[in-house]
Amino acid sequence: MKQSQLFTKIQREAPKDEVSKNAQLLIRAGFVDKQTAGAYAFLPLGLRVLNKIITIIREEMNALGGQEILLTALQNTEVWKKSGRWNDDVVDVWFKSTLKNGKEVGLANTHEEALAELVKKHVNSYKDLPVYIYQFQTKFRNELRAKSGILRGREFIMKDLYSFSKTKEEFEEFYEKAKEAYKKIFHRLGIGEETYLTFASGGSFSKYSHEFQTICEAGEDIIYVDKEKKVAINKEVLNDEVLNDLKIKREDLKEEKAIEVGNIFNLGTKYSEALELQYKDEKGESHNVYMGSYGIGPARSMGTIVELMSDDRGIVWPESVAPFRVHLIEVKSQKSKVKSQAGEIYEYLVKAGVEVLYDDRNLNPGEKFAEADLIGIPYQLIISEKNLKDNKVEIKNRKTGEVEYLEYNLEKISQFFK
């Protein structure tokens, strides 16, 4: 991508109504655009990052045996009435509307009911189970406040996986695999070291559920962390009984603010009972299907990365999710050959499969470097007249600030970024 053709422009100032660091930086750097409170459009740079996060999550869900589908956001109210969750006193974040024929509809805030109703059409026998189904789907939640940028939205993408098992034991076996898959995901996203498996309220079917909480000052949750054991406890459930269960001492815990980037729940037979989702065993006897749910917000993960990995100059993307691997910056004088040689490097890297954003614009060096730091691509490849006279190119690591020089050799430059 040539930066002169990039659809977005850098903004010098953050919007005055944005208080969160992630929104300020992402808007200024041209990754997202605020459409209305709690709803953000993803622009070319932002969509590249979001899609890379989604790809990492998808790969780990597929490795678990998950099968991807896409459900509708528009929901049949009758399905939700069966579980009791159409009632605003039970779920208070619904976006509801009325069709021209007078029928009520809602925009899904989650999909347990809808998917259980779908699975009912395809699961009859024990031979059909277990099955693991997931999606990346837009959710809608009528949040009272939405002031945390893409960390908490009224419209957002959610990866939700649902497991359908014959027994509690079969569910628990998969649940443990899902825990490990989530740990892999957050490490691949670059936030694994700051993210803790966190014990939270388990609801009706288990003593605990599990959240994945990333320590961050922008977080809305309070957790208590045992860094030695790499586990945490949500403030809501911290008591002597929990400490005894987990064999943790209160004095070993440190209070931290955190962002919930993922969660996994034991749903038991709550939704299968409400929606009559059953299977027949070897003897022909009917049983309720045992369910679990497993959520991650790709956009929330993106916002968390920005909150954690930024400095006073801008964003510092991990290589795994950066919009491009290399930011090629030409620094030219009017009569130099910098432009032709930068163009030559650009074409070679693109053909070699290296992702490059090429700053070919006619701006002064200071502007280019400031904007490059704000955008936060891992490597800046700087082509200047001074370096070319020495037959060299300059490579700057955005994260560490370290600079090294390579011989002006297309193959060697390409190999450096492979």
C-alpha positions in Angstrom: 0.0 0.0 0.0 1.3 3.5 -1.0 0.5 6.0 1.8 -0.4 8.6 -0.8 -3.3 6.4 -1.8 -4.3 5.4 1.7 -7.9 6.3 2.4 -7.3 7.8 5.9 -5.4 10.8 7.1 -3.6 11.5 10.3 -5.4 13.8 12.8 -3.2 16.2 14.8 -5.6 16.2 17.8 -7.8 13.6 19.3 -11.6 14.3 19.4 -12.5 16.3 22.5 -15.2 13.8 23.5 -12.9 10.8 23.6 -11.4 10.1 27.0 -9.9 6.6 26.4 -6.4 6.3 25.2 -7.3 3.5 22.7 -9.9 5.7 21.0 -7.7 8.8 20.9 -4.8 7.0 19.3 -6.8 4.8 16.9 -8.8 7.8 15.6 -5.7 10.1 15.3 -3.8 7.4 13.5 -6.6 6.7 11.1 -7.5 3.1 12.3 -11.1 3.8 13.3 -13.8 6.5 13.0 -16.4 7.2 15.6 -19.9 7.0 14.1 -21.8 7.5 17.3 -21.3 6.8 21.0 -20.3 3.2 21.3 -20.1 2.5 17.6 -16.9 2.7 15.5 -16.1 2.1 11.9 -13.0 0.2 11.0 -10.9 2.0 8.3 -8.3 0.2 6.1 -5.5 0.2 8.7 -7.9 -0.8 11.5 -9.6 -3.5 9.5 -6.2 -5.1 8.7 -5.4 -5.3 12.4 -8.9 -6.6 13.3 -8.8 -9.2 10.6 -5.4 -10.4 11.9 -6.8 -10.8 15.4 -9.7 -12.7 14.0 -7.4 -15.0 12.1 -5.5 -15.9 15.2 -8.7 -16.6 17.1 -10.1 -18.6 14.1 -7.0 -20.8 13.9 -7.2 -21.7 17.6 -10.9 -22.4 17.4 -10.4 -24.6 14.4 -7.6 -26.5 16.2 -10.2 -27.2 19.0 -12.5 -28.8 16.4 -14.7 -25.8 16.1 -16.9 -25.3 13.0 -17.6 -21.7 11.9 -21.0 -20.4 11.0 -22.7 -17.0 10.9 -26.1 -16.5 12.6 -28.4 -13.5 12.2 -28.3 -10.4 14.4 -32.1 -10.1 13.9 -33.7 -12.4 16.5 -37.0 -14.3 16.7 -38.5 -13.2 20.0 -40.3 -16.5 20.6 -37.1 -18.3 21.0 -35.9 -15.9 23.7 -39.2 -16.0 25.5 -38.7 -19.7 26.1 -35.6 -19.0 28.2 -37.1 -15.9 29.9 -34.4 -13.6 28.5 -36.7 -11.5 26.3 -37.8 -9.8 29.5 -36.1 -6.5 30.1 -36.0 -7.2 33.8 -33.7 -10.2 33.0 -31.6 -8.7 30.2 -31.6 -4.9 30.3 -29.4 -4.2 27.3 -31.7 -5.2 24.4 -32.2 -3.1 21.3 -35.8 -3.9 20.3 -37.9 -2.8 17.5 -41.3 -3.4 15.9 -41.9 -4.6 12.3 -44.5 -3.0 10.1 -46.8 -5.9 10.8 -46.6 -5.2 14.5 -44.3 -8.1 15.4 -41.4 -7.4 17.8 -37.8 -8.2 17.0 -34.5 -7.7 18.8 -30.9 -7.3 17.8 -28.9 -10.1 19.4 -26.7 -9.3 22.4 -25.6 -12.9 22.6 -26.6 -16.2 20.8 -27.2 -19.1 23.3 -30.9 -19.4 22.5 -30.6 -18.9 18.7 -27.9 -21.5 18.4 -29.6 -24.0 20.7 -32.7 -23.7 18.5 -30.6 -24.3 15.4 -28.7 -27.3 16.8 -32.1 -28.8 17.8 -32.8 -29.3 14.0 -29.5 -31.2 13.5 -28.8 -33.2 16.7 -31.0 -36.2 17.4 -28.6 -39.0 18.4 -25.7 -39.5 20.7 -23.8 -40.1 17.5 -24.3 -36.4 16.6 -22.4 -35.2 19.7 -20.2 -33.6 20.7 -20.2 -30.6 18.4 -18.5 -27.2 18.7 -19.8 -24.3 16.8 -18.5 -20.7 16.7 -19.0 -17.5 14.9 -17.7 -13.9 14.5 -20.9 -11.9 14.8 -22.0 -8.3 15.4 -23.6 -7.9 18.8 -25.8 -5.0 20.0 -26.0 -4.0 23.6 -27.8 -0.9 24.8 -25.1 0.0 27.3 -25.9 2.9 29.7 -22.5 4.4 29.0 -19.9 3.9 26.3 -16.9 6.0 27.1 -14.1 3.4 26.8 -13.5 3.5 23.0 -13.6 0.1 21.4 -13.3 -1.6 24.8 -17.0 -1.3 25.5 -19.3 -0.6 22.6 -23.0 -0.7 21.8 -22.2 -2.4 18.5 -19.2 -4.8 18.4 -17.9 -8.0 16.9 -17.8 -11.0 19.2 -16.3 -14.4 18.7 -18.7 -16.8 20.5 -18.1 -20.5 20.6 -20.7 -22.9 22.0 -20.0 -26.5 22.9 -22.8 -29.2 22.9 -21.9 -32.3 24.8 -23.6 -35.5 25.9 -22.5 -35.3 29.5 -20.9 -33.1 32.1 -17.7 -35.1 31.9 -17.5 -34.7 28.1 -18.1 -31.0 28.5 -15.4 -30.6 31.2 -12.8 -32.3 29.0 -13.5 -29.8 26.3 -13.6 -26.9 28.7 -10.0 -27.5 29.8 -8.9 -27.6 26.2 -10.7 -24.3 25.6 -8.8 -22.7 28.6 -5.5 -23.7 27.0 -6.6 -22.4 23.6 -7.5 -19.0 25.1 -4.0 -18.8 26.7 -2.5 -19.5 23.3 -4.6 -16.8 21.7 -3.6 -14.1 24.1 0.1 -15.0 23.9 -0.2 -14.8 20.1 -1.8 -11.4 20.4 1.1 -10.2 22.4 -0.7 -9.7 25.7 -0.3 -13.1 27.2 2.1 -12.1 29.9 -0.3 -9.5 31.3 -3.4 -11.7 31.0 -4.5 -13.9 33.9 -7.0 -16.8 34.2 -9.4 -15.3 36.6 -11.9 -17.1 38.8 -15.4 -15.5 38.8 -18.9 -16.4 39.7 -20.0 -19.7 38.2 -23.8 -19.3 38.0 -26.1 -22.2 38.4 -24.0 -25.1 37.0 -20.6 -24.7 38.5 -18.9 -23.1 41.4 -16.7 -20.9 39.2 -16.6 -19.5 35.7 -13.4 -18.3 34.2 -12.5 -14.9 32.8 -9.3 -13.9 31.1 -8.3 -10.5 32.5 -5.5 -8.3 31.2 -3.9 -6.0 33.8 -4.3 -2.5 32.6 -5.1 0.9 34.2 -7.9 1.4 31.7 -9.7 -1.6 33.0 -13.2 -1.5 34.6 -12.7 -4.7 36.8 -10.8 -5.2 40.0 -8.9 -8.5 40.3 -6.5 -10.0 42.8 -3.5 -11.6 41.2 -1.1 -14.3 42.4 1.7 -13.7 39.9 3.6 -16.8 41.0 0.7 -19.1 40.3 -0.4 -17.0 37.3 -4.1 -17.0 38.4 -6.4 -14.2 39.7 -9.7 -13.8 41.5 -12.4 -11.3 40.6 -13.1 -8.9 43.4 -16.8 -10.0 43.3 -16.0 -13.5 44.5 -13.0 -12.9 46.7 -13.6 -14.5 50.1 -12.0 -17.1 52.5 -13.8 -20.0 50.9 -12.4 -19.2 47.4 -8.9 -18.7 48.9 -9.1 -22.1 50.5 -10.4 -23.7 47.3 -7.6 -22.3 45.3 -4.9 -22.8 48.0 -4.0 -19.1 47.8 -3.0 -16.9 50.6 -4.5 -13.4 50.8 -1.1 -11.8 51.4 0.2 -13.3 48.1 -2.5 -11.4 46.1 -2.0 -8.0 44.5 -5.0 -5.8 43.6 -5.0 -4.7 40.0 -7.3 -3.0 37.5 -8.0 -5.2 34.5 -9.8 -5.5 31.2 -11.9 -8.7 30.6 -10.7 -9.9 27.2 -12.4 -13.3 27.3 -14.6 -15.6 29.3 -15.8 -19.2 29.4 -18.9 -20.5 31.1 -20.5 -23.8 32.1 -24.1 -23.4 30.8 -25.2 -26.9 31.9 -28.7 -27.8 30.6 -30.3 -24.4 31.2 -30.9 -23.6 27.5 -31.3 -27.1 26.3 -34.2 -27.6 28.9 -35.8 -24.3 27.9 -35.6 -25.1 24.2 -36.1 -28.8 24.4 -32.7 -29.6 22.9 -32.2 -33.3 23.5 -30.5 -36.4 22.1 -31.2 -40.1 22.4 -28.6 -42.4 23.9 -27.7 -46.0 22.8 -30.8 -47.3 24.6 -33.1 -44.8 22.9 -33.6 -42.7 26.1 -33.7 -38.9 25.8 -31.3 -36.6 27.6 -30.7 -32.8 27.7 -27.6 -31.6 25.8 -24.9 -30.2 28.1 -23.7 -26.7 26.9 -20.8 -24.3 27.4 -20.0 -20.9 26.0 -16.7 -19.2 25.2 -16.4 -15.6 24.3 -13.7 -13.2 23.0 -14.1 -9.7 21.7 -11.6 -9.1 18.8 -12.1 -5.4 18.9 -11.8 -5.3 22.7 -8.6 -7.2 22.3 -7.4 -4.6 19.8 -8.2 -1.8 22.2 -6.5 -3.6 25.0 -3.3 -4.0 22.9 -3.3 -0.2 22.2 -3.9 0.6 25.9 -0.9 -1.6 26.9 1.4 -1.1 23.9 1.7 2.6 23.3 4.1 5.3 24.3 4.2 9.1 24.2 4.7 9.0 20.4 1.9 6.6 19.5 0.9 2.9 19.1 3.5 0.1 19.2 1.8 -2.9 17.5 3.0 -6.5 18.2 4.3 -8.0 14.9 1.5 -10.7 15.0 -1.3 -8.1 14.5 0.4 -5.0 13.0 -1.3 -3.7 9.9 2.0 -4.0 8.0 5.3 -5.4 8.9 7.4 -2.6 7.4 6.8 1.2 7.1 9.0 2.2 4.1 9.9 5.9 4.5 11.6 7.8 1.7 13.5 11.0 2.8 14.4 12.8 -0.4 15.8 16.0 -1.6 14.6 17.4 -4.9 17.4 16.1 -7.1 18.2 12.8 -5.3 17.5 9.3 -6.6 15.9 8.3 -3.3 12.4 8.0 -4.8 13.4 5.6 -7.6 15.4 3.4 -5.2 12.7 3.5 -2.5 10.3 2.5 -5.3 12.6 -0.3 -6.3 12.7 -1.7 -2.7 9.0 -1.4 -2.4 8.3 -3.4 -5.5 10.8 -6.1 -4.5 9.4 -6.5 -1.0 5.8 -6.7 -2.3 6.8 -9.4 -4.7 8.6 -11.2 -1.9 5.4 -11.3 0.1 6.4 -8.7 2.7 3.6 -6.4 3.9 4.7 -2.8 3.3 3.2 0.6 3.8 5.2 2.9 1.6 5.3 6.6 2.6 5.8 8.1 -0.9 4.2 11.5 0.1 5.9 14.8 -0.4 6.2 15.8 3.3 9.1 16.9 5.4 11.0 14.1 7.3 9.8 15.3 10.7 6.2 14.9 9.7 6.8 11.5 8.2 8.6 10.1 11.3 6.0 11.5 13.7 3.2 9.9 11.7 5.1 6.6 11.4 5.6 6.5 15.2 1.9 7.3 15.7 0.8 4.5 13.4 3.2 2.1 15.1 4.3 -0.4 12.5 7.0 -2.7 13.9 9.8 -1.7 11.5 10.6 1.6 9.8 12.8 1.2 6.7 14.3 4.6 6.0 15.7 5.4 2.6 17.7 8.7 2.6 20.3 10.3 0.3 22.9 10.2 3.1 22.5 6.4 3.7 22.4 5.6 0.0 25.8 7.4 -0.5 27.2 4.8 1.8 25.2 2.1 0.0 23.1 1.4 3.1 19.5 1.6 4.3 18.4 2.3 7.9 16.1 0.0 9.9 14.5 1.3 13.1 12.7 -1.0 15.5 9.6 0.9 16.6 9.4 -0.9 20.0 13.0 -0.7 21.1 14.1 2.3 19.1 17.2 0.4 18.0 18.7 1.3 14.7 20.8 -0.8 12.4 22.1 -0.5 8.9 22.0 -2.9 6.0 23.8 -3.0 2.7 21.6 -1.8 -0.1 20.9 -5.2 -1.5 17.4 -6.1 -2.3 17.7 -9.8 -1.4 19.3 -9.0 2.0 16.7 -6.4 2.8 13.9 -8.8 1.9 15.4 -11.6 4.0 15.6 -9.3 7.0 11.8 -8.9 7.1 10.9 -12.6 6.3 
